[in-house]
């Protein structure tokens, strides 16, 4: 799953908001997240991916395991809503 959004926040503010997005993902999906450069790596049971942040975009790339793949539509909807609220 790939979700990409444009922003006009600048890199520092976008990273702060990415931290809040990661907190929401941790709460909802019990994942861990760790920054490596401008990429936040996300890992949990049945999910792995990264949240990439640059001057103009935030992009989440997530790989779902088989069990979670069956729930992809509601997971995507939750993540898109979370990202859109944080970047607003």
PyMOL commands that place a pseudoatom at each C-alpha (Angstrom):
pseudoatom trace, name=CA, resn=UNK, resi=1, chain=A, elem=C, hetatm=0, pos=[0.000, 0.000, 0.000]
pseudoatom trace, name=CA, resn=UNK, resi=2, chain=A, elem=C, hetatm=0, pos=[1.310, 3.434, -0.919]
pseudoatom trace, name=CA, resn=UNK, resi=3, chain=A, elem=C, hetatm=0, pos=[-0.180, 6.707, 0.325]
pseudoatom trace, name=CA, resn=UNK, resi=4, chain=A, elem=C, hetatm=0, pos=[1.355, 10.011, -0.737]
pseudoatom trace, name=CA, resn=UNK, resi=5, chain=A, elem=C, hetatm=0, pos=[0.320, 13.519, 0.251]
pseudoatom trace, name=CA, resn=UNK, resi=6, chain=A, elem=C, hetatm=0, pos=[1.737, 16.945, -0.655]
pseudoatom trace, name=CA, resn=UNK, resi=7, chain=A, elem=C, hetatm=0, pos=[2.295, 19.557, 2.030]
pseudoatom trace, name=CA, resn=UNK, resi=8, chain=A, elem=C, hetatm=0, pos=[3.535, 23.131, 2.404]
pseudoatom trace, name=CA, resn=UNK, resi=9, chain=A, elem=C, hetatm=0, pos=[4.835, 22.740, 5.954]
pseudoatom trace, name=CA, resn=UNK, resi=10, chain=A, elem=C, hetatm=0, pos=[8.576, 22.618, 5.386]
pseudoatom trace, name=CA, resn=UNK, resi=11, chain=A, elem=C, hetatm=0, pos=[10.740, 19.667, 6.387]
pseudoatom trace, name=CA, resn=UNK, resi=12, chain=A, elem=C, hetatm=0, pos=[10.984, 20.326, 10.143]
pseudoatom trace, name=CA, resn=UNK, resi=13, chain=A, elem=C, hetatm=0, pos=[7.228, 20.736, 10.651]
pseudoatom trace, name=CA, resn=UNK, resi=14, chain=A, elem=C, hetatm=0, pos=[6.453, 17.783, 8.375]
pseudoatom trace, name=CA, resn=UNK, resi=15, chain=A, elem=C, hetatm=0, pos=[8.748, 15.590, 10.504]
pseudoatom trace, name=CA, resn=UNK, resi=16, chain=A, elem=C, hetatm=0, pos=[6.962, 16.715, 13.686]
pseudoatom trace, name=CA, resn=UNK, resi=17, chain=A, elem=C, hetatm=0, pos=[3.640, 15.805, 12.160]
pseudoatom trace, name=CA, resn=UNK, resi=18, chain=A, elem=C, hetatm=0, pos=[5.051, 12.506, 10.913]
pseudoatom trace, name=CA, resn=UNK, resi=19, chain=A, elem=C, hetatm=0, pos=[5.898, 11.737, 14.551]
pseudoatom trace, name=CA, resn=UNK, resi=20, chain=A, elem=C, hetatm=0, pos=[2.242, 12.306, 15.444]
pseudoatom trace, name=CA, resn=UNK, resi=21, chain=A, elem=C, hetatm=0, pos=[1.153, 10.087, 12.552]
pseudoatom trace, name=CA, resn=UNK, resi=22, chain=A, elem=C, hetatm=0, pos=[3.488, 7.376, 13.856]
pseudoatom trace, name=CA, resn=UNK, resi=23, chain=A, elem=C, hetatm=0, pos=[2.008, 7.717, 17.365]
pseudoatom trace, name=CA, resn=UNK, resi=24, chain=A, elem=C, hetatm=0, pos=[-1.478, 7.189, 15.926]
pseudoatom trace, name=CA, resn=UNK, resi=25, chain=A, elem=C, hetatm=0, pos=[-0.265, 4.131, 14.021]
pseudoatom trace, name=CA, resn=UNK, resi=26, chain=A, elem=C, hetatm=0, pos=[1.403, 2.770, 17.164]
pseudoatom trace, name=CA, resn=UNK, resi=27, chain=A, elem=C, hetatm=0, pos=[-1.827, 3.177, 19.126]
pseudoatom trace, name=CA, resn=UNK, resi=28, chain=A, elem=C, hetatm=0, pos=[-4.012, 1.610, 16.444]
pseudoatom trace, name=CA, resn=UNK, resi=29, chain=A, elem=C, hetatm=0, pos=[-1.770, -1.163, 15.105]
pseudoatom trace, name=CA, resn=UNK, resi=30, chain=A, elem=C, hetatm=0, pos=[0.847, -1.829, 17.818]
pseudoatom trace, name=CA, resn=UNK, resi=31, chain=A, elem=C, hetatm=0, pos=[3.793, -1.004, 15.569]
pseudoatom trace, name=CA, resn=UNK, resi=32, chain=A, elem=C, hetatm=0, pos=[7.154, 0.459, 16.439]
pseudoatom trace, name=CA, resn=UNK, resi=33, chain=A, elem=C, hetatm=0, pos=[8.701, 3.328, 14.510]
pseudoatom trace, name=CA, resn=UNK, resi=34, chain=A, elem=C, hetatm=0, pos=[12.246, 4.640, 14.282]
pseudoatom trace, name=CA, resn=UNK, resi=35, chain=A, elem=C, hetatm=0, pos=[13.773, 7.475, 12.244]
pseudoatom trace, name=CA, resn=UNK, resi=36, chain=A, elem=C, hetatm=0, pos=[16.705, 6.770, 9.936]
pseudoatom trace, name=CA, resn=UNK, resi=37, chain=A, elem=C, hetatm=0, pos=[17.469, 10.011, 8.108]
pseudoatom trace, name=CA, resn=UNK, resi=38, chain=A, elem=C, hetatm=0, pos=[14.248, 11.332, 6.574]
pseudoatom trace, name=CA, resn=UNK, resi=39, chain=A, elem=C, hetatm=0, pos=[12.616, 7.890, 6.634]
pseudoatom trace, name=CA, resn=UNK, resi=40, chain=A, elem=C, hetatm=0, pos=[10.705, 6.514, 9.582]
pseudoatom trace, name=CA, resn=UNK, resi=41, chain=A, elem=C, hetatm=0, pos=[10.762, 2.719, 9.557]
pseudoatom trace, name=CA, resn=UNK, resi=42, chain=A, elem=C, hetatm=0, pos=[7.595, 1.070, 10.838]
pseudoatom trace, name=CA, resn=UNK, resi=43, chain=A, elem=C, hetatm=0, pos=[7.506, -2.547, 12.011]
pseudoatom trace, name=CA, resn=UNK, resi=44, chain=A, elem=C, hetatm=0, pos=[4.912, -4.690, 13.708]
pseudoatom trace, name=CA, resn=UNK, resi=45, chain=A, elem=C, hetatm=0, pos=[3.227, -8.059, 13.606]
pseudoatom trace, name=CA, resn=UNK, resi=46, chain=A, elem=C, hetatm=0, pos=[2.130, -8.501, 10.008]
pseudoatom trace, name=CA, resn=UNK, resi=47, chain=A, elem=C, hetatm=0, pos=[3.166, -5.015, 8.895]
pseudoatom trace, name=CA, resn=UNK, resi=48, chain=A, elem=C, hetatm=0, pos=[6.355, -3.315, 7.765]
pseudoatom trace, name=CA, resn=UNK, resi=49, chain=A, elem=C, hetatm=0, pos=[7.097, -0.170, 5.866]
pseudoatom trace, name=CA, resn=UNK, resi=50, chain=A, elem=C, hetatm=0, pos=[8.414, 3.339, 5.957]
pseudoatom trace, name=CA, resn=UNK, resi=51, chain=A, elem=C, hetatm=0, pos=[7.157, 6.874, 6.191]
pseudoatom trace, name=CA, resn=UNK, resi=52, chain=A, elem=C, hetatm=0, pos=[9.208, 9.149, 3.931]
pseudoatom trace, name=CA, resn=UNK, resi=53, chain=A, elem=C, hetatm=0, pos=[9.258, 12.898, 4.515]
pseudoatom trace, name=CA, resn=UNK, resi=54, chain=A, elem=C, hetatm=0, pos=[10.678, 15.625, 2.294]
pseudoatom trace, name=CA, resn=UNK, resi=55, chain=A, elem=C, hetatm=0, pos=[10.138, 19.347, 1.742]
pseudoatom trace, name=CA, resn=UNK, resi=56, chain=A, elem=C, hetatm=0, pos=[6.899, 18.816, -0.191]
pseudoatom trace, name=CA, resn=UNK, resi=57, chain=A, elem=C, hetatm=0, pos=[5.612, 15.275, 0.391]
pseudoatom trace, name=CA, resn=UNK, resi=58, chain=A, elem=C, hetatm=0, pos=[4.829, 12.676, 2.993]
pseudoatom trace, name=CA, resn=UNK, resi=59, chain=A, elem=C, hetatm=0, pos=[4.671, 9.149, 1.656]
pseudoatom trace, name=CA, resn=UNK, resi=60, chain=A, elem=C, hetatm=0, pos=[3.791, 5.987, 3.528]
pseudoatom trace, name=CA, resn=UNK, resi=61, chain=A, elem=C, hetatm=0, pos=[4.755, 2.670, 1.973]
pseudoatom trace, name=CA, resn=UNK, resi=62, chain=A, elem=C, hetatm=0, pos=[3.368, -0.311, 3.877]
pseudoatom trace, name=CA, resn=UNK, resi=63, chain=A, elem=C, hetatm=0, pos=[3.528, -4.039, 3.288]
pseudoatom trace, name=CA, resn=UNK, resi=64, chain=A, elem=C, hetatm=0, pos=[0.733, -5.989, 4.965]
pseudoatom trace, name=CA, resn=UNK, resi=65, chain=A, elem=C, hetatm=0, pos=[0.925, -9.647, 5.897]
pseudoatom trace, name=CA, resn=UNK, resi=66, chain=A, elem=C, hetatm=0, pos=[-1.747, -12.069, 4.722]
pseudoatom trace, name=CA, resn=UNK, resi=67, chain=A, elem=C, hetatm=0, pos=[-4.129, -11.620, 7.671]
pseudoatom trace, name=CA, resn=UNK, resi=68, chain=A, elem=C, hetatm=0, pos=[-3.979, -7.820, 7.491]
pseudoatom trace, name=CA, resn=UNK, resi=69, chain=A, elem=C, hetatm=0, pos=[-4.239, -7.838, 3.693]
pseudoatom trace, name=CA, resn=UNK, resi=70, chain=A, elem=C, hetatm=0, pos=[-7.826, -9.005, 4.158]
pseudoatom trace, name=CA, resn=UNK, resi=71, chain=A, elem=C, hetatm=0, pos=[-8.480, -5.764, 6.064]
pseudoatom trace, name=CA, resn=UNK, resi=72, chain=A, elem=C, hetatm=0, pos=[-6.615, -3.456, 3.673]
pseudoatom trace, name=CA, resn=UNK, resi=73, chain=A, elem=C, hetatm=0, pos=[-9.562, -1.178, 2.830]
pseudoatom trace, name=CA, resn=UNK, resi=74, chain=A, elem=C, hetatm=0, pos=[-10.389, -0.134, 6.427]
pseudoatom trace, name=CA, resn=UNK, resi=75, chain=A, elem=C, hetatm=0, pos=[-6.691, 0.078, 7.318]
pseudoatom trace, name=CA, resn=UNK, resi=76, chain=A, elem=C, hetatm=0, pos=[-6.073, 2.347, 4.316]
pseudoatom trace, name=CA, resn=UNK, resi=77, chain=A, elem=C, hetatm=0, pos=[-9.072, 4.509, 5.225]
pseudoatom trace, name=CA, resn=UNK, resi=78, chain=A, elem=C, hetatm=0, pos=[-7.811, 4.956, 8.802]
pseudoatom trace, name=CA, resn=UNK, resi=79, chain=A, elem=C, hetatm=0, pos=[-4.273, 5.799, 7.675]
pseudoatom trace, name=CA, resn=UNK, resi=80, chain=A, elem=C, hetatm=0, pos=[-5.431, 8.247, 4.985]
pseudoatom trace, name=CA, resn=UNK, resi=81, chain=A, elem=C, hetatm=0, pos=[-7.700, 10.019, 7.482]
pseudoatom trace, name=CA, resn=UNK, resi=82, chain=A, elem=C, hetatm=0, pos=[-4.876, 10.221, 10.042]
pseudoatom trace, name=CA, resn=UNK, resi=83, chain=A, elem=C, hetatm=0, pos=[-2.379, 11.624, 7.524]
pseudoatom trace, name=CA, resn=UNK, resi=84, chain=A, elem=C, hetatm=0, pos=[-4.886, 14.125, 6.120]
pseudoatom trace, name=CA, resn=UNK, resi=85, chain=A, elem=C, hetatm=0, pos=[-5.776, 15.391, 9.606]
pseudoatom trace, name=CA, resn=UNK, resi=86, chain=A, elem=C, hetatm=0, pos=[-2.134, 15.785, 10.647]
pseudoatom trace, name=CA, resn=UNK, resi=87, chain=A, elem=C, hetatm=0, pos=[-1.133, 17.596, 7.460]
pseudoatom trace, name=CA, resn=UNK, resi=88, chain=A, elem=C, hetatm=0, pos=[-4.130, 19.955, 7.439]
for i in range(1, 88): cmd.bond("trace and resi %d" % i, "trace and resi %d" % (i + 1))
show_as sticks, trace
zoom trace
